[in-house]
Amino acid sequence: MFDMSALREQMVRHQIAARGITEPRVLDAMRAVPREAFMPEAIAEFAYEDSPLPIEEGQTISQPYVVALMVAAIEPHSGGRVLEIGTGSGYAAAVLSRTVGHVYTVERHAALADLARERMRSLGYGNVEVLHGDGSLGWPAHAPYDGIIVTAGGPHVPRQLREQLAVGGRMVIPVGPDLRQQELVRVTRVTSDRFEEERLGPVRFVPLVGADAWEGPGIVGLSGGRGTRPATLAALIREAAEPIAEIDEVDLDPLLDRIGPARVVLLGEATHGTAEFYQMRARITRELITKRGFTIVAVEADWPDAARVDRYVRHKPVVPEPSPAFTRFPTWMWRNAEVHDFVEWLRYWNAGCPDPTRRAGFYGLDLYSLFTSIAAVLRYLDEVDPDAAALARRRYGCLSPWQRDPAVYGRVTLTGQYRTCEEPVARMLRDMMERRLEYAVHDGERFLDAAQNARLVANAERYYRVMYAGHVDSWNLRDRHMFDTLDLLLRFHGPDAKAVVWEHNSHVGNAAATEMSARGEFNVGQLCRERFGQDVFLMGFGTDHGTVAAAHDWDAPMQVVAVRPSHADSYERLFHDSEVPALVLPLGPAARPAVRDELHAPRLERAIGVIYRPETELQSHYFQAVLPAQFDEYIWFDETQAVRALPALARQGVPDTYPFGV
């Protein structure tokens, strides 16, 4: 199905060589070793993505770039003897085997050691030996080693690994005082008793467990030295919190006072499938609309689908559509009873607003709707400029072969099997913007919709091209698009416009206060803070346990999945230990100083999107954050329930233009 050799070559060119690794021996090894052979078959198609991926025993296979970086850092030579700690799948050992004379590798999980040993035998890597044992103690029988690579993060450099390094040899190891925050360190043994260390940059690895590393299996002792004991901090949270008894009855006036004159309020969620998050965001949004004059509700949804809801809630003319809104995966994210209830309230509220310009609208910020947006542009141009519509059909025709799955377009352009469509779609957007005054005469708001769809097509085309080249580029492109769309809405509606945004915590919390920043990622919350300053208010949400609507893989069926209780070293555990079932906690200037100061120590924070993999939750769903710098307010529901998904069926007697078609 996939040309793995071509994808491997693209990986070496774009992920490794482009980042400055030029050692021919390392590049040749990365080209030669099939990463897909060291992964579970179910995810082998993702072998050459620029990210770590889950493997057996709850472990991960490292990002290809990190493997190449660590191998290059020990400066391997053909006759060298190298020790690897943390065999995992065996992929890094196989790469090493193509650069040195012999590789000795130690794995603490017996099942992984057996699996790696069998892979080495079947794939012909005869110069690799695998040991099941405690990696923090090394493998003294074959010491000294010209190089040592440790593929798990420890609290310090283990003494016995230092001693097993040959004079002149180099060891690379992730080191850090925290489970998820590490620095890659290179240790060079200069003489028998002198070592030099240099730092190569921030990384994130699974923990190194052993006699001279983190204790197992619970990895205890990670919270030490962080200030107030967790029990004391949980008590502080309990004292400072504003409890929520019932979502529909809680007094939100104190929260509105803290929001103050802010014209942009960002409401997050810790998952994309939790009913309480949607219900509370709806309640806060109703208060902002009725008491503070907010007229823009902007959500993490596709622009064309949200436009159908917008026409419905603002009582605008019907535009016939071939299918209901929100039928793209993940359908439950917006096609659920909680959103339906809010949409009905919004329509009712607007019906009582005699001034159409003061009615609250519903807008989508996301960029996945490539072909729906193309259809919207063509429909608009057919009405106002048939010649331009004909030209648009020719230009957008470049994308037509990929209408069923735009992600395939990204793959084939990356491998050079198909030309990119960047120039024709960009020219289409430029042409529309150059004629915006002429088009706007027909209807300024209709032109806004068409122009935004043209902009979306251009950004989506680029997004699908870069999504295979690197996560950072695709993440930043998407969040920049969402922020620019929000900014466009505010400017279009005038200087008094106020917007409330519904997106995931990872988009609305300030990325500068999380490990995202170390990876070069920014998000909507950070861009809003930089643009609007104190006129923006950022609000995060969290939960400990319950159920969530999610899928195990992209495009897989939705399931109602049990949410695991939070990790012992997380912010979520602190809030759970406060023993308040639901609460609002100020984190901004109005916060109790002691709470804000103590919460300022970095901790783990959980993020569940549309994909939830409880079996690898620590690696897949936790990241490092500083909560009071990330959000101005935090809303907590200790136990939560999954959203009530709606089927995509037309309701008898209701026009098919009804936004949810139910």
C-alpha positions, 0 to 999 in steps of 0.5 A: 500500500505504501512505498516504504523505501521512498518514505524512508528516503524522504524521512532521511532528507526532511527529518534528519539531514535537513536538521543538521545531521550530515554524518554519512554513516548515520544517514546510510544506516537510517536509510537501510533499517526498515522502521516499520519492521520494529513496530506493531503491524497495526501502526506500521503505516505511520513508521516514517512520521516525525514522532515517537509511536507506541509499541508493546509493553506500554513503551515507545519507539523513538522519533527517527530524528532523535535516534539519528541524533543520539547515534551521531552524538557518540561519533560511531566508527566501524570497529567500535563496541557500543552499549545501548540501554533500553532496547525497546523495539530494537530499532535503534540497536539495528541502526547502531549495528550499521555504524559500529562493529558490535552492539550490546543492548539491555532491556528490562521488559522480558517480552520486549527483549525476546521480541527484539532478539527474534527481530534481530535474528530474522532480519539478519542483524548478527552483530547485536546481542540482547540482554534482559536485565537492569539497564542502569547497571549496564552490561559489565561483561563486555565493557569498556564501550566506545559508546553508550546510548541510553534511550530512557530518562534518568534522574542522573547519570548512573555511576556504573555506566560511567565506569563502563565507558572507555577512555575517549568514549562518549555516552548520550543519556536523557537526564532530568529531575522530572519524569517528563522533563529531560535534557539530552546530555553527552558525557565524554570520558577524558581520562580514567577519572575525568568526565566532561558533559555537554547538553544537547537540548530538551527531550522526552523519554520513558523513565529509566527504571532500575537500581541506579535510576527511578524506582519501579514499578510506580516510579515513586519520589518524583514529587520531591523538592517541588515545594508544598506537599501535595496534600497541603496544596490540595487543601489550599485548592479546596479552600480557594475554590468556588464549588459548582453544585449544578452547572445550570444554577451556579452563580457565575457573577464572580467569574464574570467580574474576573473576566472583566472587560476582556473582549476575547474569552477562550474556553478549553476542554481536557477532552473532545468528548466530555459532556460536562465541558460542553455544558459548562462552556455553554453556560458561561457563553450564555452569560457572556452573550446575555450580560456582556454583549458577546456576539461571536461564538468561534469553535474548533470546527470546520468553517462550512459546517459552522456556517450552516449552524450560523444561518440557522441560529441567526435566522438567515436564508436557507442554503441547500446542502447535499448532506448534514453538517458535522459528518466528518470524523470525529462526528461526535465532537460537534454532532452531540446533544450538548451542542444541539441544546446550546444551538437551540438556545442561541436560535431562541435568544437571537429570535428575541433580538430585534437588531440583526447586527447584535445577534450572536453568530456561530463560526468555525475556526478549523481548516480540515474542510478542504473540499467542502470549502471548495464547493462553497467558493464555487457556489458563491462565484457561480452567482456573482462571477461565472467567469471566475467560477469557471477559472476556479474549477480549473484551478481547484481541479488539481485537488480533485483526485484526493477528494475522498482522503486529502491526507493522501494528497500530502503523501503523494506530493511528499514522495514526488509522485504528484505535483503540488497544487499550491500555486493554483489555489494560492492564485485563486485566493489572491484573485478573490482578494484583489476583487473583494471590493467588487464582490463585497457590493453584492453582500459583505457577509457573503463575501466574508464567507466565500473569502474565508473558504478560499483562504481555508483551501489555500491553508488546508492544501499547505497543511496536508503537504506539511503534515508528513514533514513534521508535527511542529510545522503542521501544528503551527500552521493550523493554530495560526489559521485558527487565530487568523480566522478569529482575528478576521471575525473580530475585525469584520464585526468592528472594534466593539466585537467580543468573541468566545472561543471553544477549543481544546486546552492545548489550543487555548492555554498559553503554549509558552507555559508548556513543553510545547514551547520547547518544541517550537510550537505555539497555539491560539492562546499564546497568539491571543495573549501576544495580540490582545494582552489583558483583553483576553481571558484563558480558561482551562478544564480538567477531570480525574475519571469517568467516561469519554467519547473517543476513538482508538485511531483516526477514522475509527468508530467512536467508543465510550471509554473509561478515563483512567484516574489521573497520574500521581504526579499531575495537576489533575491528581492535586485537584482530585485530592482536594475532594471537591467534586466540581469547582472554579479556581482563579489563577490570574491576578484575583487568585490567592497568592499561596495557591498561585505560587504553589501551583506554579511548579511544573507538573504533568497535565493530561490532554485527551483529544479525539484519540484516547489510548489508555494503555499508553496514557503517560506517553500519549496524553500527558505533557509538562505545564505550569498551570497558572501561566497557562490559564487565568482560570481553571474549571474542574469536574472530578467525575465526568461522562461522555457526550451524547452523540447524535446520529447523522439521520434526517428528521422527518418533517424538518428541512434537510438544511437543519444544521444537525439533520436529526 
